[in-house]
């Protein structure tokens, strides 16, 4: 929490940037902080991602351009504008709801199989759309998938394109070549084995990361969490070793074989291979059907909310019934 914020994340002194009143900080991305703001004339609530423009790593304009390229896809946030104001660059975009990590915590750090399968379908679809424009995300994790608001509260959105990269050479009109010796880009917990070992990333790496996210949701944790090391480099090496040596049958033990098959498929893909996105989604959809689940977009957190509302209603009804009884007794 910065000196400008109180314990609830609200700014002690609401800032005005151009036509927007900055209300509170709602998150942090790869290269900037994100605030909830209001358009001063219309009152519309938006999200504004802000970066200082005096740093060496200016990423926000790249992110703005990429969002514009992929606009129109399902689960892609609508972009309002990009502006530079004094020391800051700002990206104004559609305000979305909580992240899947927040929902995971809300649900006591465990999702049901039905919820995970519904999320898997949308997450793969979002990456299919991004990849179809020749870009990789490179930081697939629960924090980078948000739920929508209002009529779109059932929809999963993919965000934070700050680490995205094209896998296509526009000059040769070919896939980029494989290279080794890269530093890890992304989040070690969910990164592919190839990425942890310094390999050039491609579409298979984004999808492999989805597999680890899904198992994190089902299991509540992953075997390589909490490993101790004296340096970040050594920690990454330990995670890579553990991830590569953990048998998929053990990682996915107790859950349908489709999850181990999914991760195995991603690992077995060639560097330039185009994933069969529709087949991957169909495998999970078929599993849903066999489990007799309906893809009604009613998630665990919706059921939790309904349960809380029912409990409140029962509590209210009991109080009213008690008051009615007491009135009859007095009479």
N, C-alpha and C positions, 0 to 999 in steps of 0.2 A: 504494500500500500504506500503510495507516495504522500508527501506532505500536503498535496492539494486535495486528498480524498479523506472522507471519514470512514468509519468502520464498515459501513454498508456499501462502500464503493462510490458513493455520491460525491461529487466535487464540492468542496467547501465554498468555492466561489464559481458558480456556473459560468463557463466561458462562452463567448460568442465568436464563432469563426465564420466569416462571410454571412450567409443567410441562415446559419444554424446555431441553436443554443445547445451546447454540449451539457448533457445531464449527468451521466455517470459512465465509468469504465466498465465494460462488460467482458473484456478478454484481451488476450495478446496473441498476435500471429507471429510468423517467422521473422518479420522485420518491422513490427510496429504494434502499437496499442490500438484497441478498438473501443469506441465509445457509442453509447446510445445518445441520440440527439433529436431535436425537434426542428423542423423547418419553421422559421419564425413567422411566416405569413400564413401557411396552410395548416400548421400544427402537425403535419405528417411526421411520424416517428421513423427514423432511419438509423443505420449503423454507419459510423465513420471510422475508417482505418487511417491512422496518422503516423507519419514517420518524419523525423528531423531531416531537413534537406542539406545539412552540413556534414553528413556522415559519408563514409567511403562506399557503403553498400546501399545504394538507392534502388529499391526494388518495386516500389509502389506503382510507378508508371508502367513497368513491365506487366505487373499484375493486372492493372487496368486494361491494358491492350489485350491481354489474354482473355480476360472476362468478356471483352467485346467480341472476340473471335468466337467464343463458345456460347454467346447469348442465344436464348431461344430454346435451349435444351431443357428437358424436365429436370428439376432439382438444381438448376444453376441460378444463383442469386441475380436479381435484376440490378444493373449498375445505373446510378443516377448521373454522376459526374466525377471528374478528377480536377483538382485545383491546387495551386500553390499559394500559400498565405504566409507571409513573413518567413519564419524559420521552418515552416512545416509544409509537407505535401499531404494531401488528404484525398481519400477515395470514399465517395458517398455511395452507399448501396442499400439494398433492401434489408430491413430489419428482420432477423430470423429468431427462432426460439432457442431452447437449450440444446447443448451438444449431446451426443450419445453417451459420452463419459458422464455428464451430469445426470442423465436419465439412469445410467447404470448405477451410480451411487445412490440415487433416489430409490432404486429397487433393490437395495441391500447387496449390491455388487454381484448380481446373478440375474441373467435373463432366461426365460423359458425357451424351449426349442422353437416354438411357434414364432415368438418375437424375433429370434435370431434368423430364422429362415425368411421372414418378411423383410428384415433389414438387408440380408445378403442379396436378395433379388435387386433391391434398389441401389446398393453400393456398387455391384457389378455393372448395372446399367449406367450409373454416373461415370464410371471409368471408361466404359465403352464409348460414351459420348465424347469425353475428353480425348481419348486415344484416337478417335476418328478424325480429330483435327491435328493429329501428329504431335501431341504433347503428353508428357508423363506428369503425374502429380508429385511423386517422390517423397511424400510425407503422409502416407495413409495411416490414420490413427483415429480413435473414437472422438477426439477433440475437434477433428476437422470434418466431421459430419454433423450437421445441425438439423433439427426438426423445424418445419415451417410454422407459421402462425395462422390463426383464423381458419379459413376454408382449406388451407394447406398444412394444417397441423399434423396430418398423417404422412406428409411427404418428407423424404430425406434429401437434404441439400449438401453438396460438396463445396467446401470453402478453402481459403488460404492457398493461393497459387504462388506464393512467394518463392518456393523451391522448385516450381515446375520447370521443365526443360523439354525442348523439341527432340524427338528421336529420329527426325527426318532431315536429311541434307537436301535443302531446296535447290541447290545448284546442280547436283548430280541426279536429283529426284530419286534418291535411294536412302535406305535405312543407314543411320550412322554406323561406323565400324566399332567393333568391340575393343575396349582398352582396359587395362588393369592399372592398379596403383592409385585409385581414387580414394580420397578421404570420404568417410560415411556422410551421405546426405540423407536426412530423415531422422527417424526416431528408432533407436537401437532395438527397443522392445518388439517392434512390429516389422523392422526391416528384413528384407530377404537375406538368405545366407550369402548369396552373391554380392549384395550391396555391402554387407558387413565385412566381406573379404576383399573389398576394394574394387569390385568389378563395375564396369559401365552398366547402368540400369536400362531396362527396356520395359515393354508392356508386362512381361511376365512378373517383374519385380513388384509392380503396383498390386497385381492380383494376388501374389503370394502373401503380401502384407495383409490383404483382406482376410485371408485364411487365418492368420494369427489373431486378428481382431475378433473374428467369429469365435475362435476357441477361447479367447480371453473372456468373451461374454458368457459362454457356456460353462466354463470351468471356474471363473472368478479370478483366476490368475494364470500365469504362464511359468513353466519350469525355470526359465532364465531370469525371472524377476528377483531382485534383491541380492545379486551376486556381488561379493566384496572384491575390490581391487584397489591397488595403490594409485592408479592413474586411469584416465578416461580411455586411453589406448588399450591398456590391459583389460579393462572392463569390457570393451567392445570385443576383444579377442576371446574372452571367456564366454560372452553371450553367443558369439559365432560358433565356438566349439560346442557349447551346450545345445544350441539350436540344431546344429548339423548332426550331433550324435544322438539326439532324442528321437527314437523311432516314432514314426507318425502313428503307428498303432497304439503306442503308449500315450502320446500327446492327446489323441482323440478317444482314449479308452472310455467306454461307457456311453459313447454318443454314436449316432448312425455313421456307417462307413463312408457316406458321401463326403464328410469333412476331410478325412484322411485322403480320399481319392482326389478331392479338389486341390489340396496342397501338393500332393504328389504330381498331379498334372502340371501345376504351375512350375514346380522345380524341374520337371522333365522337358519343358519347352525349350526350343532353341532361342538364341538371343534375338533373332529377327522374326521369329514366328508370330503370326497374328493369332491371338487367342480366339477360341470358339465361344464367344460371350453368350450367345443364345443357348448353346448346349449346356454351359455351366449353370445358367439360370434355370434351364429346364430340369436339370438333375435335382436342384433344390425344390423346384415346383412339384416334381413327381414325388419327392419325399414328403412334402406337405400333404399331397393327396393321399398317400399311403397312410399317413398319420391321422387322416381325416380332419385336417385343419382347413379352415377357410381363410383366404387372404383378405380379411375384412379391414386390415390396417388398424385393428384394435390391439394396442401393444400392452405390455405389462404395466407401464406407468398409467395407462388409461384405466386399467382394471383397478389399480391401486387408488387412483383418484375417485373412481366410482364407489369403491369400498368405503373410503373416508366420508364421502357425501352421504352414503346410506347410513353409516354410523351416526353422523351428525343428525340426520333426519329421525332416526330411531330415538336418539337421545332427546331431541326436541319433542317428539310425540310422547315419550315417557313423562317428560316434565309437564306437558299440557294435560296428560291423562291424570297425573298426580294432583295437579291444581284443580281439575274438575272434580275429582273424588273428595278433596278437602272442602270444596265449596258445597257439595251435596251434604257432607257430614255436618258442616256448620249450620246449614239451613234446617 
